[in-house]
Amino acid sequence: MKLIDRVLELFYPTKCTFCHKLTGGDKVCKSCAEKLPLTMAGGQAQKFPFISQCLSPLYYEGDVRKSLHRYKFGGLSHYCAVYAQFMVKSIDENRISCDIITWVPLSRKRLRQRGYDQAKLLADQLSEITGIECRRLLKKTRNNPAQSGTGGAEKRRANVSGVYTALSPEKITGKSILIVDDIVTTGATLSECGRMLLSAGAKEVKAVTVARKRN
């Protein structure tokens, strides 16, 4: 560890991304590294309408759930670097390829409230690691209620219907696109984003998230 890192660790000790306990420098503690609810090969991939494949390396439960809540609502935006490592591993294991990376965008109102777009940070990290271009291809046109409080799958689909529009169709036409988000539950949001991208001329739309619900 470099001197500057030691000084920073003294004043700002590192806590595990998942259990939030002091680690002495590791971003994921040994206990979490051994016990995280990994989806493994059998649970990583899902399919949704307009999404040919959706990968998620972790299940949305326990410390993973608490961690993502701190990431989204607690200002701990630096967690994106750790999450991205899990996502890239899942992408590599499943041999996923794409031409462009994009993300599920926040509304202007929610972006002002939160201060950052958690899905964009993840997309930027994936782009940096993989070298694949990251571009904003979707815009949220309406600040609809949060999906987490909406209810079942049918209500979630209705809640996101028509709230996204595709941007830069010349960048979309004929391209294989990977959409990034933090969590997938019913897949309603990703499906609506996929529908808009395919309508704008995309060849195929895939997705990757940090976590998914266990069936």
N, CA, C and O of each residue as an XYZ file, in Angstrom:
860
protein
N       0.831     -1.197      0.000
C       0.000      0.000      0.000
C       0.872      1.255      0.000
O       1.790      1.378      0.811
N       0.580      2.187     -0.914
C       1.340      3.420     -0.995
C       1.098      4.290      0.229
O       0.100      4.138      0.934
N       2.048      5.221      0.470
C       1.954      6.097      1.636
C       0.658      6.885      1.637
O      -0.006      6.984      2.669
N       0.285      7.452      0.481
C      -0.938      8.242      0.416
C      -2.154      7.391      0.736
O      -3.102      7.863      1.362
N      -2.125      6.116      0.299
C      -3.234      5.205      0.590
C      -3.304      4.898      2.082
O      -4.388      4.766      2.649
N      -2.133      4.788      2.711
C      -2.108      4.527      4.154
C      -2.678      5.709      4.925
O      -3.406      5.530      5.902
N      -2.344      6.913      4.485
C      -2.855      8.120      5.142
C      -4.369      8.200      4.984
O      -5.088      8.484      5.943
N      -4.843      7.949      3.777
C      -6.279      7.992      3.525
C      -7.005      6.919      4.336
O      -8.098      7.148      4.854
N      -6.384      5.755      4.435
C      -6.999      4.668      5.197
C      -7.074      5.012      6.678
O      -7.994      4.583      7.374
N      -6.101      5.792      7.161
C      -6.077      6.209      8.565
C      -7.250      7.123      8.874
O      -7.924      6.959      9.892
N      -7.495      8.094      7.985
C      -8.550      9.079      8.228
C      -9.906      8.650      7.669
O     -10.954      9.039      8.185
N      -9.872      7.847      6.612
C     -11.120      7.380      5.994
C     -11.041      5.868      5.815
O     -10.902      5.387      4.690
N     -11.126      5.118      6.899
C     -10.950      3.666      6.824
C     -11.956      3.001      5.882
O     -13.137      3.347      5.862
N     -11.456      2.040      5.104
C     -12.276      1.349      4.120
C     -13.272      0.412      4.790
O     -12.934     -0.338      5.706
N     -14.511      0.478      4.304
C     -15.546     -0.437      4.774
C     -15.968     -1.339      3.620
O     -15.950     -0.932      2.458
N     -16.339     -2.543      3.951
C     -16.780     -3.505      2.941
C     -17.992     -2.951      2.198
O     -18.915     -2.415      2.811
N     -17.979     -3.085      0.895
C     -19.081     -2.616      0.061
C     -20.397     -3.272      0.446
O     -21.460     -2.671      0.283
N     -20.340     -4.490      0.952
C     -21.570     -5.233      1.213
C     -22.005     -5.223      2.683
O     -23.136     -4.836      2.980
N     -21.139     -5.637      3.601
C     -21.552     -5.681      5.008
C     -21.288     -4.372      5.742
O     -21.775     -4.175      6.856
N     -20.517     -3.473      5.125
C     -20.233     -2.124      5.647
C     -19.365     -2.147      6.911
O     -19.388     -1.201      7.698
N     -18.606     -3.222      7.101
C     -17.698     -3.305      8.242
C     -16.293     -2.912      7.808
O     -15.943     -3.044      6.635
N     -15.485     -2.428      8.756
C     -14.112     -2.039      8.455
C     -13.325     -3.245      7.942
O     -13.452     -4.352      8.465
N     -12.514     -3.013      6.914
C     -11.792     -4.126      6.291
C     -10.277     -3.969      6.328
O      -9.560     -4.937      6.076
N      -9.769     -2.769      6.636
C      -8.330     -2.553      6.601
C      -7.793     -2.370      5.201
O      -6.599     -2.554      4.964
N      -8.665     -2.008      4.265
C      -8.199     -1.708      2.916
C      -8.902     -2.441      1.797
O      -8.900     -1.974      0.659
N      -9.512     -3.594      2.098
C     -10.204     -4.362      1.054
C     -11.616     -3.810      0.843
O     -12.311     -3.474      1.801
N     -12.024     -3.722     -0.413
C     -13.357     -3.198     -0.715
C     -14.447     -4.240     -0.510
O     -15.623     -3.899     -0.384
N     -14.054     -5.509     -0.478
C     -14.968     -6.599     -0.144
C     -14.267     -7.456      0.892
O     -13.194     -7.999      0.625
N     -14.858     -7.584      2.067
C     -14.202     -8.341      3.138
C     -14.185     -9.835      2.803
O     -14.917    -10.300      1.929
N     -13.339    -10.567      3.513
C     -13.173    -11.995      3.256
C     -14.470    -12.757      3.480
O     -14.807    -13.662      2.717
N     -15.196    -12.385      4.531
C     -16.444    -13.080      4.844
C     -17.460    -12.922      3.724
O     -18.095    -13.894      3.316
N     -17.616    -11.687      3.222
C     -18.570    -11.445      2.142
C     -18.117    -12.126      0.850
O     -18.938    -12.658      0.102
N     -16.822    -12.106      0.594
C     -16.299    -12.745     -0.618
C     -16.654    -14.232     -0.651
O     -16.807    -14.815     -1.725
N     -16.784    -14.838      0.528
C     -17.087    -16.262      0.617
C     -18.590    -16.552      0.667
O     -19.027    -17.649      0.320
N     -19.392    -15.542      1.111
C     -20.803    -15.821      1.392
C     -21.794    -15.036      0.539
O     -23.003    -15.181      0.720
N     -21.313    -14.213     -0.384
C     -22.234    -13.432     -1.201
C     -23.197    -14.342     -1.972
O     -22.797    -15.415     -2.425
N     -24.460    -13.925     -2.126
C     -25.439    -14.750     -2.854
C     -25.234    -14.640     -4.368
O     -25.971    -13.937     -5.059
N     -24.236    -15.337     -4.855
C     -23.931    -15.322     -6.286
C     -24.980    -16.128     -7.058
O     -25.403    -17.194     -6.612
N     -25.385    -15.621     -8.191
C     -26.360    -16.349     -9.001
C     -25.732    -17.551     -9.681
O     -26.427    -18.509    -10.019
N     -24.413    -17.508     -9.886
C     -23.695    -18.567    -10.583
C     -24.254    -18.715    -11.997
O     -25.085    -17.909    -12.416
N     -23.820    -19.708    -12.720
C     -24.178    -19.824    -14.137
C     -25.678    -20.045    -14.342
O     -26.261    -19.495    -15.276
N     -26.298    -20.837    -13.485
C     -27.702    -21.188    -13.688
C     -28.679    -20.065    -13.434
O     -29.801    -20.104    -13.940
N     -28.288    -19.060    -12.660
C     -29.230    -17.995    -12.327
C     -28.873    -16.648    -12.891
O     -29.606    -15.679    -12.694
N     -27.757    -16.567    -13.592
C     -27.316    -15.279    -14.108
C     -28.223    -14.751    -15.196
O     -28.552    -13.564    -15.200
N     -28.636    -15.603    -16.121
C     -29.310    -15.146    -17.330
C     -30.832    -15.278    -17.236
O     -31.360    -16.304    -16.806
N     -31.515    -14.216    -17.647
C     -32.969    -14.201    -17.772
C     -33.323    -13.623    -19.141
O     -32.495    -12.990    -19.795
N     -34.563    -13.853    -19.561
C     -35.068    -13.238    -20.791
C     -36.342    -12.481    -20.455
O     -37.156    -12.925    -19.646
N     -36.497    -11.318    -21.100
C     -37.688    -10.508    -20.937
C     -38.149    -10.045    -22.310
O     -37.368    -10.088    -23.260
N     -39.392     -9.603    -22.441
C     -39.831     -9.057    -23.723
C     -38.888     -7.949    -24.197
O     -38.601     -7.013    -23.451
N     -38.414     -8.056    -25.421
C     -37.521     -7.091    -26.068
C     -36.082     -7.126    -25.531
O     -35.233     -6.353    -25.976
N     -35.817     -8.013    -24.586
C     -34.458     -8.194    -24.039
C     -34.072     -9.653    -24.258
O     -34.635    -10.550    -23.630
N     -33.109     -9.889    -25.151
C     -32.776    -11.277    -25.498
C     -32.056    -12.007    -24.377
O     -32.155    -13.228    -24.261
N     -31.327    -11.255    -23.546
C     -30.614    -11.874    -22.429
C     -30.314    -10.804    -21.389
O     -29.864     -9.709    -21.726
N     -30.566    -11.125    -20.129
C     -30.263    -10.207    -19.036
C     -29.438    -10.946    -17.996
O     -29.871    -11.963    -17.453
N     -28.248    -10.428    -17.721
C     -27.345    -11.055    -16.761
C     -27.326    -10.292    -15.455
O     -27.395     -9.063    -15.440
N     -27.231    -11.031    -14.350
C     -27.106    -10.438    -13.024
C     -26.222    -11.347    -12.183
O     -26.590    -12.503    -11.971
N     -25.081    -10.887    -11.695
C     -24.175    -11.760    -10.953
C     -24.596    -12.050     -9.514
O     -24.114    -13.014     -8.921
N     -25.492    -11.229     -8.937
C     -25.859    -11.375     -7.531
C     -27.380    -11.411     -7.351
O     -28.136    -10.871     -8.159
N     -27.798    -12.065     -6.264
C     -29.207    -12.027     -5.890
C     -29.462    -10.811     -4.998
O     -28.630    -10.448     -4.166
N     -30.615    -10.197     -5.186
C     -30.994     -8.985     -4.464
C     -31.576     -9.369     -3.106
O     -32.793     -9.407     -2.924
N     -30.687     -9.650     -2.163
C     -31.111    -10.070     -0.834
C     -29.994     -9.821      0.172
O     -28.840     -9.641     -0.217
N     -30.326     -9.809      1.460
C     -29.342     -9.671      2.525
C     -28.470     -8.435      2.388
O     -28.967     -7.331      2.166
N     -27.157     -8.634      2.523
C     -26.214     -7.511      2.476
C     -26.109     -6.887      1.084
O     -25.754     -5.715      0.956
N     -26.415     -7.661      0.045
C     -26.420     -7.092     -1.310
C     -27.526     -6.049     -1.409
O     -27.316     -4.966     -1.955
N     -28.684     -6.371     -0.888
C     -29.813     -5.431     -0.906
C     -29.475     -4.169     -0.115
O     -29.720     -3.057     -0.584
N     -28.917     -4.337      1.074
C     -28.551     -3.184      1.905
C     -27.485     -2.334      1.218
O     -27.526     -1.105      1.277
N     -26.541     -2.993      0.575
C     -25.469     -2.294     -0.123
C     -26.022     -1.438     -1.262
O     -25.637     -0.279     -1.415
N     -26.921     -2.010     -2.056
C     -27.498     -1.264     -3.170
C     -28.353     -0.097     -2.695
O     -28.437      0.923     -3.378
N     -28.979     -0.232     -1.552
C     -29.736      0.889     -0.981
C     -28.790      2.019     -0.572
O     -29.107      3.194     -0.759
N     -27.640      1.669     -0.020
C     -26.666      2.713      0.331
C     -26.123      3.375     -0.934
O     -25.878      4.580     -0.965
N     -25.943      2.567     -1.969
C     -25.440      3.079     -3.252
C     -26.433      4.063     -3.879
O     -26.044      5.139     -4.333
N     -27.703      3.692     -3.900
C     -28.710      4.512     -4.561
C     -29.148      5.714     -3.728
O     -29.340      6.811     -4.253
N     -29.302      5.494     -2.430
C     -29.929      6.523     -1.598
C     -29.011      7.114     -0.529
O     -29.357      8.112      0.104
N     -27.838      6.499     -0.325
C     -26.949      6.951      0.738
C     -25.724      7.706      0.266
O     -24.847      8.028      1.068
N     -25.652      7.991     -1.018
C     -24.540      8.781     -1.534
C     -23.243      8.017     -1.747
O     -22.224      8.627     -2.069
N     -23.252      6.694     -1.577
C     -22.014      5.914     -1.707
C     -21.811      5.493     -3.166
O     -21.823      4.310     -3.505
N     -21.625      6.500     -4.004
C     -21.532      6.271     -5.448
C     -20.285      5.486     -5.848
O     -20.260      4.871     -6.914
N     -19.245      5.499     -4.999
C     -18.014      4.786     -5.336
C     -18.196      3.266     -5.355
O     -17.319      2.552     -5.841
N     -19.301      2.767     -4.841
C     -19.577      1.334     -4.896
C     -19.622      0.829     -6.338
O     -19.431     -0.362     -6.587
N     -19.874      1.728     -7.282
C     -20.032      1.301     -8.678
C     -18.808      0.539     -9.184
O     -18.940     -0.370    -10.003
N     -17.621      0.903     -8.704
C     -16.399      0.243     -9.165
C     -16.371     -1.227     -8.745
O     -15.910     -2.079     -9.505
N     -16.852     -1.525     -7.562
C     -16.901     -2.911     -7.079
C     -17.974     -3.691     -7.828
O     -17.730     -4.803     -8.295
N     -19.168     -3.103     -7.940
C     -20.251     -3.784     -8.652
C     -19.838     -4.124    -10.087
O     -20.135     -5.207    -10.593
N     -19.152     -3.184    -10.725
C     -18.773     -3.383    -12.127
C     -17.881     -4.599    -12.315
O     -17.962     -5.269    -13.344
N     -17.031     -4.896    -11.340
C     -16.162     -6.066    -11.443
C     -16.981     -7.363    -11.488
O     -16.663     -8.287    -12.236
N     -18.029     -7.410    -10.681
C     -18.910     -8.583    -10.693
C     -19.658     -8.671    -12.024
O     -19.824     -9.758    -12.577
N     -20.103     -7.531    -12.531
C     -20.856     -7.501    -13.783
C     -19.991     -7.932    -14.971
O     -20.438     -8.697    -15.825
N     -18.758     -7.438    -15.017
C     -17.854     -7.799    -16.111
C     -17.541     -9.293    -16.084
O     -17.459     -9.933    -17.133
N     -17.369     -9.841    -14.895
C     -17.110    -11.279    -14.778
C     -18.286    -12.076    -15.354
O     -18.090    -13.077    -16.043
N     -19.494    -11.624    -15.066
C     -20.681    -12.288    -15.588
C     -20.756    -12.163    -17.112
O     -21.111    -13.120    -17.800
N     -20.425    -10.995    -17.627
C     -20.414    -10.764    -19.071
C     -19.397    -11.683    -19.751
O     -19.688    -12.292    -20.781
N     -18.217    -11.775    -19.171
C     -17.165    -12.631    -19.734
C     -17.555    -14.107    -19.701
O     -17.356    -14.833    -20.676
N     -18.107    -14.540    -18.582
C     -18.485    -15.954    -18.432
C     -19.559    -16.361    -19.442
O     -19.583    -17.496    -19.916
N     -20.442    -15.419    -19.761
C     -21.534    -15.714    -20.685
C     -21.237    -15.280    -22.113
O     -22.091    -15.379    -22.994
N     -20.001    -14.793    -22.335
C     -19.537    -14.408    -23.668
C     -20.488    -13.429    -24.355
O     -20.822    -13.579    -25.530
N     -20.911    -12.432    -23.594
C     -21.800    -11.404    -24.121
C     -20.980    -10.362    -24.880
O     -19.950     -9.895    -24.396
N     -21.447    -10.008    -26.067
C     -20.784     -8.966    -26.849
C     -21.816     -7.914    -27.247
O     -23.011     -8.204    -27.308
N     -21.359     -6.703    -27.517
C     -22.252     -5.624    -27.930
C     -21.439     -4.557    -28.649
O     -20.209     -4.535    -28.589
N     -22.160     -3.676    -29.328
C     -21.513     -2.558    -30.021
C     -21.471     -1.300    -29.147
O     -20.513     -0.528    -29.196
N     -22.510     -1.113    -28.360
C     -22.638      0.087    -27.537
C     -23.214     -0.282    -26.180
O     -24.077     -1.154    -26.077
N     -22.732      0.387    -25.142
C     -23.285      0.268    -23.798
C     -24.114      1.514    -23.514
O     -23.683      2.630    -23.804
N     -25.297      1.325    -22.951
C     -26.104      2.458    -22.507
C     -26.718      2.113    -21.151
O     -26.365      1.090    -20.566
N     -27.612      2.928    -20.649
C     -28.137      2.697    -19.304
C     -29.594      3.140    -19.215
O     -30.085      3.878    -20.069
N     -30.275      2.679    -18.171
C     -31.640      3.112    -17.868
C     -31.541      4.454    -17.152
O     -31.057      4.505    -16.021
N     -31.987      5.545    -17.782
C     -31.767      6.871    -17.201
C     -32.780      7.251    -16.133
O     -33.907      6.758    -16.117
N     -32.355      8.135    -15.244
C     -33.255      8.744    -14.265
C     -33.983      9.916    -14.905
O     -33.549     10.438    -15.931
N     -35.089     10.325    -14.298
C     -35.745     11.562    -14.707
C     -34.919     12.741    -14.197
O     -34.085     12.575    -13.306
N     -35.143     13.914    -14.751
C     -34.426     15.101    -14.298
C     -34.664     15.361    -12.813
O     -33.739     15.701    -12.076
N     -35.909     15.198    -12.386
C     -36.253     15.453    -10.980
C     -35.479     14.524    -10.053
O     -34.893     14.961     -9.062
N     -35.484     13.239    -10.387
C     -34.798     12.271     -9.516
C     -33.286     12.447     -9.563
O     -32.601     12.208     -8.569
N     -32.768     12.862    -10.708
C     -31.332     13.113    -10.817
C     -30.927     14.290     -9.932
O     -29.885     14.248     -9.278
N     -31.748     15.337     -9.912
C     -31.469     16.483     -9.032
C     -31.510     16.065     -7.575
O     -30.672     16.494     -6.782
N     -32.461     15.246     -7.219
C     -32.606     14.806     -5.826
C     -31.432     13.938     -5.389
O     -30.909     14.098     -4.286
N     -31.024     13.025     -6.255
C     -29.988     12.050     -5.899
C     -28.580     12.586     -6.107
O     -27.658     12.228     -5.374
N     -28.416     13.446     -7.107
C     -27.098     14.016     -7.379
C     -26.280     13.223     -8.375
O     -25.261     13.723     -8.852
N     -26.679     12.017     -8.706
C     -25.988     11.180     -9.686
C     -26.945     10.105    -10.176
O     -27.908      9.747     -9.498
N     -26.659      9.604    -11.363
C     -27.446      8.534    -11.957
C     -26.699      7.228    -11.725
O     -25.656      6.991    -12.334
N     -27.225      6.385    -10.851
C     -26.504      5.181    -10.439
C     -26.274      4.213    -11.594
O     -25.248      3.533    -11.625
N     -27.201      4.134    -12.540
C     -27.023      3.239    -13.679
C     -25.964      3.772    -14.642
O     -25.207      2.993    -15.221
N     -25.905      5.085    -14.816
C     -24.881      5.677    -15.684
C     -23.478      5.424    -15.131
O     -22.556      5.123    -15.889
N     -23.319      5.544    -13.813
C     -22.011      5.281    -13.205
C     -21.563      3.848    -13.490
O     -20.392      3.602    -13.781
N     -22.494      2.917    -13.404
C     -22.168      1.523    -13.696
C     -21.805      1.346    -15.161
O     -20.847      0.643    -15.485
N     -22.565      1.978    -16.048
C     -22.288      1.889    -17.478
C     -20.919      2.473    -17.807
O     -20.177      1.910    -18.612
N     -20.589      3.590    -17.189
C     -19.273      4.204    -17.409
C     -18.150      3.282    -16.963
O     -17.120      3.177    -17.630
N     -18.349      2.618    -15.842
C     -17.341      1.683    -15.338
C     -17.162      0.507    -16.303
O     -16.036      0.108    -16.599
N     -18.265     -0.037    -16.784
C     -18.179     -1.159    -17.723
C     -17.479     -0.736    -18.999
O     -16.686     -1.495    -19.556
N     -17.765      0.471    -19.468
C     -17.118      0.983    -20.671
C     -15.613      1.121    -20.472
O     -14.823      0.787    -21.354
N     -15.234      1.617    -19.305
C     -13.807      1.802    -19.015
C     -13.069      0.465    -18.963
O     -11.937      0.352    -19.433
N     -13.721     -0.539    -18.391
C     -13.077     -1.851    -18.260
C     -13.018     -2.582    -19.599
O     -11.998     -3.180    -19.940
N     -14.107     -2.533    -20.351
C     -14.205     -3.323    -21.585
C     -13.690     -2.594    -22.822
O     -13.331     -3.228    -23.814
N     -13.653     -1.261    -22.764
C     -13.253     -0.487    -23.935
C     -14.377     -0.286    -24.940
O     -14.145      0.255    -26.021
N     -15.607     -0.718    -24.599
C     -16.767     -0.549    -25.471
C     -17.380      0.827    -25.232
O     -17.512      1.261    -24.088
N     -17.747      1.499    -26.296
C     -18.303      2.854    -26.194
C     -19.559      2.878    -25.326
O     -20.429      2.016    -25.450
N     -19.642      3.875    -24.450
C     -20.834      4.110    -23.638
C     -21.484      5.399    -24.134
O     -20.835      6.441    -24.221
N     -22.776      5.314    -24.456
C     -23.460      6.486    -25.009
C     -24.888      6.557    -24.460
O     -25.550      5.539    -24.263
N     -25.334      7.778    -24.222
C     -26.715      7.986    -23.794
C     -27.638      7.789    -24.980
O     -27.601      8.560    -25.939
N     -28.467      6.754    -24.917
C     -29.367      6.441    -26.020
C     -30.834      6.534    -25.623
O     -31.720      6.396    -26.465
N     -31.088      6.768    -24.335
C     -32.459      6.840    -23.838
C     -32.662      8.081    -22.979
O     -31.742      8.540    -22.301
N     -33.858      8.610    -23.016
C     -34.223      9.748    -22.179
C     -35.525      9.424    -21.458
O     -36.464      8.896    -22.054
N     -35.570      9.745    -20.174
C     -36.809      9.543    -19.429
C     -37.621     10.830    -19.510
O     -37.160     11.891    -19.090
N     -38.809     10.731    -20.042
C     -39.606     11.919    -20.312
C     -40.632     12.233    -19.235
O     -41.249     13.298    -19.255
N     -40.820     11.311    -18.295
C     -41.815     11.533    -17.249
C     -41.311     10.954    -15.943
O     -40.749      9.859    -15.925
N     -41.506     11.679    -14.844
C     -41.068     11.217    -13.520
C     -42.158     10.342    -12.904
O     -42.909     10.785    -12.035
N     -42.232      9.107    -13.361
C     -43.247      8.182    -12.858
C     -42.907      7.703    -11.456
O     -41.757      7.829    -11.037
N     -43.875      7.152    -10.708
C     -43.584      6.616     -9.374
C     -42.528      5.518     -9.433
O     -42.418      4.813    -10.435
N     -41.756      5.373     -8.367
C     -40.716      4.342     -8.309
C     -41.331      2.956     -8.475
O     -42.395      2.669     -7.927
N     -40.656      2.112     -9.228
C     -41.148      0.759     -9.462
C     -41.263     -0.048     -8.168
O     -42.142     -0.900     -8.038
N     -40.376      0.224     -7.217
C     -40.348     -0.568     -5.974
C     -41.648     -0.466     -5.194
O     -41.962     -1.370     -4.419
N     -42.412      0.599     -5.372
C     -43.660      0.747     -4.623
C     -44.895      0.586     -5.478
O     -45.992      0.964     -5.068
N     -44.727      0.027     -6.666
C     -45.833     -0.018     -7.627
C     -46.712     -1.255     -7.496
O     -47.919     -1.175     -7.722
N     -46.137     -2.387     -7.138
C     -46.937     -3.601     -7.010
C     -46.466     -4.696     -7.943
O     -45.267     -4.859     -8.166
N     -47.421     -5.455     -8.493
C     -47.108     -6.615     -9.310
C     -46.602     -6.275    -10.691
O     -46.467     -5.107    -11.054
N     -46.320     -7.329    -11.465
C     -45.706     -7.176    -12.782
C     -46.569     -6.353    -13.724
O     -46.047     -5.508    -14.451
N     -47.878     -6.581    -13.727
C     -48.767     -5.854    -14.635
C     -48.773     -4.362    -14.321
O     -48.721     -3.534    -15.230
N     -48.836     -4.021    -13.044
C     -48.814     -2.614    -12.649
C     -47.471     -1.969    -12.972
O     -47.418     -0.796    -13.343
N     -46.401     -2.717    -12.834
C     -45.073     -2.184    -13.158
C     -44.934     -1.912    -14.650
O     -44.339     -0.910    -15.048
N     -45.471     -2.784    -15.460
C     -45.429     -2.557    -16.903
C     -46.199     -1.292    -17.274
O     -45.746     -0.493    -18.094
N     -47.376     -1.122    -16.654
C     -48.181      0.073    -16.927
C     -47.482      1.336    -16.439
O     -47.595      2.398    -17.051
N     -46.758      1.208    -15.329
C     -46.091      2.368    -14.728
C     -44.965      2.930    -15.599
O     -44.697      4.131    -15.564
N     -44.309      2.073    -16.377
C     -43.193      2.533    -17.209
C     -43.558      2.696    -18.678
O     -42.727      3.123    -19.480
N     -44.785      2.362    -19.034
C     -45.196      2.447    -20.433
C     -45.127      3.889    -20.940
O     -45.781      4.774    -20.388
N     -44.348      4.120    -21.972
C     -44.267      5.429    -22.600
C     -43.429      6.467    -21.883
O     -43.484      7.645    -22.239
N     -42.649      6.068    -20.877
C     -41.880      7.074    -20.121
C     -40.467      7.257    -20.660
O     -39.756      8.159    -20.218
N     -40.043      6.415    -21.614
C     -38.705      6.545    -22.203
C     -38.816      6.825    -23.699
O     -39.767      6.394    -24.351
N     -37.860      7.535    -24.223
C     -37.758      7.754    -25.659
C     -36.318      7.537    -26.094
O     -35.386      7.808    -25.337
N     -36.140      7.047    -27.311
C     -34.801      6.776    -27.830
C     -34.173      8.047    -28.386
O     -34.861      8.880    -28.976
N     -32.870      8.191    -28.198
C     -32.110      9.327    -28.707
C     -31.131      8.843    -29.775
O     -30.775      7.665    -29.815
N     -30.704      9.757    -30.632
C     -29.675      9.463    -31.651
C     -29.925      8.161    -32.395
O     -29.115      7.237    -32.312
N     -31.047      8.073    -33.129
C     -31.350      6.827    -33.848
C     -30.257      6.406    -34.816
O     -30.116      5.221    -35.118
N     -29.480      7.370    -35.306
C     -28.388      7.017    -36.219
C     -27.307      6.206    -35.511
O     -26.542      5.491    -36.158
N     -27.240      6.315    -34.182
C     -26.279      5.535    -33.399
C     -26.850      4.183    -32.976
O     -26.125      3.309    -32.499
N     -28.140      4.029    -33.155
C     -28.831      2.824    -32.691
C     -29.034      1.808    -33.816
O     -28.912      0.603    -33.601
N     -29.339      2.296    -34.998
C     -29.706      1.433    -36.125
C     -28.651      0.364    -36.414
O     -27.478      0.662    -36.636
N     -29.103     -0.880    -36.403
C     -28.235     -2.002    -36.737
C     -27.253     -2.411    -35.655
O     -26.406     -3.275    -35.881
N     -27.357     -1.796    -34.470
C     -26.391     -2.059    -33.403
C     -26.913     -3.062    -32.373
O     -28.114     -3.152    -32.118
N     -25.982     -3.806    -31.794
C     -26.263     -4.661    -30.637
C     -25.970     -3.827    -29.394
O     -24.848     -3.362    -29.195
N     -26.984     -3.645    -28.567
C     -26.888     -2.707    -27.448
C     -27.018     -3.430    -26.110
O     -27.861     -4.313    -25.950
N     -26.186     -3.051    -25.163
C     -26.233     -3.581    -23.801
C     -26.732     -2.487    -22.867
O     -26.080     -1.455    -22.709
N     -27.902     -2.714    -22.240
C     -28.465     -1.758    -21.282
C     -28.014     -2.134    -19.877
O     -28.026     -3.305    -19.499
N     -27.619     -1.129    -19.114
C     -27.143     -1.330    -17.749
C     -28.133     -0.738    -16.744
O     -28.645      0.364    -16.940
N     -28.395     -1.477    -15.674
C     -29.187     -0.966    -14.552
C     -28.669     -1.612    -13.281
O     -27.850     -2.530    -13.338
N     -29.141     -1.140    -12.130
C     -28.639     -1.678    -10.867
C     -29.371     -2.943    -10.432
O     -28.737     -3.903     -9.993
N     -30.703     -2.955    -10.548
C     -31.505     -4.081    -10.069
C     -32.553     -4.438    -11.103
O     -33.095     -3.549    -11.760
N     -32.849     -5.721    -11.263
C     -33.971     -6.146    -12.088
C     -34.876     -7.036    -11.242
O     -34.413     -7.951    -10.561
N     -36.181     -6.746    -11.299
C     -37.161     -7.569    -10.577
C     -38.073     -8.254    -11.597
O     -37.841     -9.407    -11.960
N     -39.103     -7.554    -12.056
C     -39.992     -8.144    -13.064
C     -39.460     -7.962    -14.484
O     -39.905     -8.647    -15.405
N     -38.510     -7.045    -14.665
C     -37.977     -6.771    -15.998
C     -38.787     -5.757    -16.779
O     -38.502     -5.518    -17.952
N     -39.806     -5.146    -16.150
C     -40.686     -4.210    -16.854
C     -39.932     -2.996    -17.391
O     -40.145     -2.588    -18.533
N     -39.052     -2.420    -16.572
C     -38.307     -1.232    -17.000
C     -37.363     -1.560    -18.143
O     -37.323     -0.845    -19.144
N     -36.607     -2.633    -17.998
C     -35.682     -3.026    -19.057
C     -36.425     -3.348    -20.353
O     -35.965     -3.000    -21.440
N     -37.567     -4.009    -20.233
C     -38.350     -4.354    -21.417
C     -38.819     -3.109    -22.159
O     -38.772     -3.058    -23.388
N     -39.272     -2.107    -21.411
C     -39.722     -0.873    -22.050
C     -38.559     -0.161    -22.730
O     -38.717      0.363    -23.833
N     -37.412     -0.137    -22.098
C     -36.227      0.458    -22.717
C     -35.820     -0.326    -23.966
O     -35.482      0.259    -24.995
N     -35.857     -1.650    -23.863
C     -35.532     -2.486    -25.009
C     -36.491     -2.259    -26.164
O     -36.076     -2.226    -27.322
N     -37.771     -2.103    -25.854
C     -38.776     -1.861    -26.889
C     -38.471     -0.578    -27.656
O     -38.571     -0.536    -28.882
N     -38.099      0.466    -26.918
C     -37.822      1.745    -27.564
C     -36.572      1.667    -28.442
O     -36.536      2.246    -29.527
N     -35.562      0.960    -27.978
C     -34.326      0.830    -28.757
C     -34.544      0.005    -30.018
O     -34.025      0.344    -31.081
N     -35.310     -1.079    -29.903
C     -35.610     -1.899    -31.076
C     -36.477     -1.133    -32.074
O     -36.306     -1.261    -33.286
N     -37.407     -0.339    -31.552
C     -38.249      0.484    -32.428
C     -37.423      1.515    -33.181
O     -37.776      1.926    -34.286
N     -36.305      1.933    -32.561
C     -35.416      2.920    -33.190
C     -34.414      2.270    -34.138
O     -33.598      2.961    -34.748
N     -34.472      0.944    -34.265
C     -33.626      0.274    -35.254
C     -32.522     -0.610    -34.719
O     -31.719     -1.126    -35.496
N     -32.458     -0.802    -33.390
C     -31.420     -1.670    -32.829
C     -31.561     -3.095    -33.348
O     -32.675     -3.578    -33.549
N     -30.442     -3.763    -33.565
C     -30.449     -5.147    -34.033
C     -30.833     -6.098    -32.912
O     -31.591     -7.046    -33.118
N     -30.306     -5.838    -31.730
C     -30.549     -6.691    -30.565
C     -30.292     -5.876    -29.309
O     -29.440     -4.988    -29.290
N     -31.043     -6.191    -28.260
C     -30.847     -5.513    -26.978
C     -30.662     -6.556    -25.877
O     -31.503     -7.433    -25.681
N     -29.551     -6.438    -25.170
C     -29.258     -7.281    -24.009
C     -29.154     -6.379    -22.789
O     -29.177     -5.155    -22.917
N     -29.041     -6.972    -21.612
C     -28.981     -6.157    -20.390
C     -28.087     -6.827    -19.355
O     -27.872     -8.039    -19.380
N     -27.573     -6.000    -18.443
C     -26.824     -6.506    -17.303
C     -27.140     -5.622    -16.107
O     -27.180     -4.397    -16.220
N     -27.360     -6.246    -14.973
C     -27.616     -5.518    -13.725
C     -26.728     -6.084    -12.635
O     -26.149     -7.160    -12.786
N     -26.624     -5.360    -11.546
C     -25.840     -5.852    -10.406
C     -26.530     -7.045     -9.780
O     -25.892     -8.053     -9.476
N     -27.838     -6.930     -9.586
C     -28.560     -7.971     -8.843
C     -29.939     -8.205     -9.414
O     -30.498     -7.361    -10.115
N     -30.478     -9.373     -9.098
C     -31.827     -9.760     -9.502
C     -32.526    -10.421     -8.323
O     -31.875    -10.898     -7.394
N     -33.839    -10.446     -8.365
C     -34.586    -11.165     -7.337
C     -34.511    -12.667     -7.594
O     -34.452    -13.121     -8.736
N     -34.515    -13.415     -6.510
C     -34.500    -14.869     -6.626
C     -35.928    -15.354     -6.912
O     -36.871    -14.946     -6.235
N     -36.078    -16.204     -7.891
C     -37.434    -16.706     -8.250
C     -37.969    -17.640     -7.185
O     -39.081    -18.152     -7.316
